[in-house]
């Protein structure tokens, strides 16, 4: 499965994830073969792209629970988009608490790792999709760490609102600007957004302070500035969840290839001075990283197929080396010199075209 930009969609491509409308009704199911009308509709709706299956790739199994998870994610994205428009218009948060409670109640019940495959995002809904994904990750991670329900709810509200400033910046304002100028515009917008959060939660500054601290620490990290600030527990969760989703999601421009979960997790682990180890471990224990059936590249330049998920380190499952037809348990100490480099993301160029 690989992300394909809207401009590169072709008739006959197979969808790798289901797509729902704002009412939670199924529009396109997994394995749906695109026709010309589908492609036109997606482009008209400003869909940045879809996750497509290879022509010969088997349909990944989806349980009823996973389908409901996908449906709930779409519903919450649309609900947040409507709420954000009202917040920006009248500076009142009527449903943020309700949306946060819905996300917590829907996702804290997952005891096993969930299939956190990225979903389709349109340009208009990019920030909402990101915020909802971060809120879901924060819920899962907070549950694994056993934080109180009150703290979990506060963290989810912060996740939903942490990028609020980006809603007030029209895409046209950023067109043609240098990277430095874009950063300046977005940072100013974020400051305005944080002030708005303070107004929305005047009696409790925890949501605003969590958003501000997260933004400040990530900006220091991005620009190589020293950070002596000790983040709160809620900020630690938000910092990890925000970065992971930003790296693995479709880029806002739709031009950059999303990073694999393997790449993103290695980045979080390597930069341990910014990304709290316990928060990263909670993330690892919340979502599927390398499921059985995933094709990977080993550091000996051989391709392999994941056969059994790891019990310990999620990046060291049992694999079948395709060239040698050999089963290798990467958790076994005798195989410590063998590592997974990355997931194979190359899309098969063969597409069945209906005649």
C-alpha positions in Angstrom: 0.0 0.0 0.0 1.3 3.4 -0.9 0.1 7.0 -1.0 -0.7 8.3 -4.5 -1.3 12.0 -5.2 -4.6 13.0 -6.7 -2.8 14.1 -9.9 -1.3 10.6 -10.3 -4.5 8.7 -9.7 -5.4 6.2 -12.5 -8.4 4.3 -13.5 -8.3 0.8 -12.0 -6.3 1.7 -8.9 -7.5 -0.1 -5.8 -8.2 1.8 -2.6 -6.3 0.6 0.5 -8.6 2.3 3.0 -12.4 2.9 3.1 -13.7 6.5 2.8 -16.7 7.9 4.6 -18.8 11.0 4.2 -19.6 13.5 7.0 -22.6 11.4 8.1 -20.4 8.4 8.6 -21.8 6.6 5.5 -19.5 4.5 3.4 -18.6 6.2 0.1 -15.8 3.9 -1.1 -14.9 0.6 0.5 -11.5 -0.9 0.7 -10.4 -2.6 -2.6 -12.7 -0.3 -4.6 -11.4 0.1 -8.1 -11.3 3.7 -9.2 -13.3 4.8 -12.3 -12.9 8.1 -14.1 -15.8 9.6 -12.2 -14.3 8.8 -8.9 -11.0 10.5 -9.8 -12.9 13.6 -11.0 -14.9 13.8 -7.8 -11.8 13.4 -5.6 -10.0 16.2 -7.4 -13.0 18.4 -7.2 -13.2 17.8 -3.5 -9.5 18.7 -3.2 -8.5 15.3 -2.0 -4.7 15.3 -1.8 -4.5 11.6 -2.7 -5.4 8.1 -1.5 -3.6 5.1 -0.2 -3.7 2.5 -3.0 -3.0 -1.2 -3.1 -0.6 -2.8 -5.6 -2.4 -4.6 -8.4 -1.3 -8.0 -7.0 -1.5 -7.0 -3.3 -4.1 -9.0 -1.3 -6.8 -7.0 0.4 -5.7 -6.3 4.0 -8.2 -7.7 6.5 -10.3 -5.2 8.4 -12.3 -6.2 11.4 -15.7 -4.6 12.3 -13.8 -2.8 15.1 -11.2 -1.4 12.7 -14.0 -0.2 10.4 -15.8 1.5 13.2 -12.5 3.1 14.2 -12.1 4.5 10.7 -15.7 5.7 10.6 -15.4 7.4 14.0 -12.2 9.2 12.8 -14.0 10.6 9.8 -17.0 11.7 11.9 -14.8 13.5 14.4 -12.9 15.3 11.6 -16.1 16.7 10.2 -17.3 17.6 13.7 -14.1 19.4 14.5 -14.1 21.3 11.2 -17.6 22.6 11.9 -16.6 23.5 15.5 -13.5 25.4 14.4 -15.5 27.5 12.0 -17.8 28.5 14.8 -14.9 29.2 17.2 -13.3 31.5 14.7 -16.6 33.3 14.1 -17.9 33.8 17.6 -15.0 32.9 19.9 -17.0 30.2 21.7 -16.2 26.5 22.0 -19.6 24.8 22.2 -18.6 21.3 21.3 -14.9 20.8 21.9 -15.6 19.1 25.2 -18.2 16.8 23.5 -15.8 15.9 20.7 -13.0 15.3 23.1 -15.2 13.0 25.2 -16.3 11.2 22.1 -12.7 10.5 21.1 -11.7 9.3 24.6 -14.7 7.0 25.0 -14.3 5.6 21.5 -10.6 4.8 21.7 -9.6 4.2 25.3 -11.4 0.9 25.1 -8.7 -0.6 22.7 -6.5 -2.9 24.8 -4.5 -4.3 21.8 -2.5 -2.3 19.3 -4.8 -0.7 16.7 -4.2 -0.4 12.9 -3.4 3.3 12.6 -3.3 3.5 8.9 -3.3 7.0 7.6 -6.5 8.2 5.9 -7.4 10.4 3.0 -7.1 14.1 3.6 -8.4 17.0 1.6 -6.6 20.4 1.7 -9.6 21.9 3.4 -9.6 19.3 6.2 -5.8 18.7 6.6 -5.4 20.5 9.9 -8.6 18.9 11.3 -7.5 15.5 10.2 -4.1 16.0 11.8 -5.6 17.3 15.1 -8.1 14.4 15.4 -5.3 11.9 14.7 -3.1 13.5 17.4 -6.1 13.4 19.8 -6.6 9.6 19.1 -2.9 8.9 19.6 -2.9 10.9 22.9 -5.9 8.9 24.1 -4.3 5.6 23.3 -0.9 6.6 24.8 -2.5 8.1 27.9 -4.5 4.9 28.4 -1.3 2.8 28.2 0.4 5.1 30.8 -2.6 4.9 33.1 -3.2 8.7 33.4 -6.4 9.9 35.0 -9.5 10.4 32.8 -9.4 14.1 33.6 -5.8 14.5 32.4 -6.6 12.4 29.3 -9.5 14.7 28.5 -7.4 17.8 28.9 -4.6 16.3 26.7 -7.2 15.5 24.0 -8.6 19.0 24.1 -5.1 20.3 23.7 -4.5 18.0 20.8 -7.7 19.2 19.0 -6.7 22.8 19.5 -2.9 22.9 19.3 -2.9 24.0 15.6 -5.8 26.4 15.9 -3.7 29.3 14.5 -3.3 27.6 11.2 -7.1 27.8 10.5 -6.8 31.6 10.1 -4.1 31.5 7.5 -5.5 31.2 3.9 -3.4 29.0 1.5 -3.1 31.9 -0.9 -1.3 33.9 1.7 1.5 31.4 1.8 1.8 30.9 -2.0 5.2 32.1 -3.4 6.6 32.9 0.1 10.0 31.7 1.2 10.2 29.0 3.9 11.4 31.5 6.4 8.4 33.8 5.6 6.0 30.9 5.8 7.4 30.0 9.3 7.0 33.6 10.4 3.4 33.8 9.2 2.4 30.5 10.8 4.2 31.3 14.1 2.3 34.6 14.3 -0.9 32.8 13.6 -0.2 30.2 16.3 0.4 33.0 18.8 -3.1 34.4 17.9 -4.5 30.9 18.2 -3.0 30.4 21.7 -4.6 33.7 22.8 -7.9 32.4 21.5 -7.5 29.1 23.5 -6.9 31.2 26.6 -10.2 32.9 26.0 -12.0 29.7 25.4 -10.7 28.1 28.6 -10.4 31.2 30.8 -11.0 29.2 34.0 -8.4 26.5 33.2 -5.1 27.5 31.5 -3.9 23.9 31.3 -5.0 23.4 27.7 -3.4 26.6 26.5 -0.2 26.1 28.5 0.1 22.5 27.1 -0.3 23.8 23.5 2.2 26.7 24.0 4.8 24.5 25.7 4.5 21.8 23.0 4.9 24.4 20.2 7.9 26.1 21.9 9.8 22.8 22.5 9.2 21.6 18.9 10.2 24.9 17.4 13.4 24.8 19.5 14.1 21.3 18.2 13.3 22.2 14.6 15.7 25.1 14.6 18.5 23.5 16.6 18.0 25.7 19.6 18.9 24.5 23.1 15.9 23.6 25.2 16.2 23.6 29.0 12.4 23.4 29.6 11.0 20.4 31.3 7.7 19.5 29.6 4.7 18.4 31.6 3.3 14.9 31.2 0.5 16.2 28.9 3.1 18.1 26.8 5.2 15.0 26.5 2.3 13.0 25.1 1.4 15.8 22.7 5.0 16.3 21.5 5.3 12.7 20.5 1.8 12.3 19.0 2.1 15.5 17.0 5.5 14.7 15.5 4.6 11.1 14.7 1.4 12.0 12.8 3.1 15.0 11.0 5.9 12.6 9.8 3.7 9.8 8.7 0.7 11.7 7.2 0.2 13.1 3.8 2.1 16.4 3.5 -0.2 19.5 3.5 1.0 20.3 0.0 0.4 16.7 -1.1 3.9 16.7 -2.7 6.1 15.0 -0.1 6.1 11.2 0.4 4.9 10.3 4.0 7.5 8.7 6.2 7.0 5.1 7.2 6.2 4.2 10.8 9.6 2.6 11.0 11.3 5.9 9.9 9.2 8.0 12.3 9.8 5.7 15.2 13.5 5.6 14.7 13.5 9.4 14.6 11.6 9.6 17.9 13.9 7.1 19.6 17.1 8.8 18.3 16.0 12.3 19.5 15.3 11.1 23.1 16.3 14.4 24.6 13.1 15.9 23.0 10.8 12.9 22.8 10.2 11.3 26.2 11.1 7.6 26.1 8.0 6.5 28.1 5.7 8.4 25.8 7.4 6.9 22.7 7.1 3.4 24.3 3.4 4.1 25.0 3.0 5.0 21.3 4.7 1.7 20.3 2.3 -0.2 22.5 -0.7 1.6 21.0 -0.5 1.1 17.3 0.6 -1.6 14.8 4.0 -0.8 13.5 5.0 -3.9 11.5 2.1 -6.2 11.0 2.4 -9.8 9.6 2.4 -9.5 5.8 4.4 -6.3 5.6 7.3 -6.4 3.2 10.6 -4.9 4.5 14.1 -4.3 3.5 16.9 -5.7 5.7 20.3 -4.1 6.2 21.8 -7.0 4.2 19.9 -5.6 1.2 17.5 -8.6 1.2 13.8 -8.2 1.1 11.7 -10.0 3.8 8.2 -10.6 4.8 7.0 -10.1 8.4 5.5 -13.3 9.6 5.2 -12.7 13.4 5.0 -9.4 15.2 7.7 -8.8 17.9 6.9 -9.4 21.5 9.4 -6.9 22.7 11.0 -4.3 20.4 8.4 -3.7 17.7 11.2 -3.1 15.1 12.5 -6.7 15.6 9.7 -9.1 14.4 10.2 -12.5 12.9 10.6 -12.4 9.1 10.9 -14.6 6.1 13.9 -13.7 4.0 12.6 -14.0 0.5 15.9 -14.7 -1.3 16.9 -17.5 1.0 13.4 -18.6 2.2 14.8 -18.5 5.7 12.9 -17.7 8.9 14.8 -15.1 11.0 13.7 -14.1 14.5 15.2 -10.6 14.8 14.6 -10.7 18.6 17.0 -13.7 18.9 20.5 -12.5 20.1 22.1 -14.5 17.3 20.5 -12.2 14.8 21.2 -8.9 16.4 23.4 -7.8 13.5 20.3 -8.0 11.2 18.0 -5.0 11.2 15.0 -3.7 9.3 16.0 -0.7 7.2 12.5 0.3 6.2 9.2 -0.8 4.8 9.0 -1.5 1.1 6.7 1.2 -0.2 7.2 0.9 -4.0 3.8 0.7 -5.8 3.3 -1.9 -8.5 2.8 0.0 -11.8 0.4 -2.6 -13.1 -3.2 -1.4 -12.8 -6.2 -3.4 -14.0 -8.2 -1.1 -16.3 -11.8 -1.9 -17.0 -12.5 -2.1 -20.7 
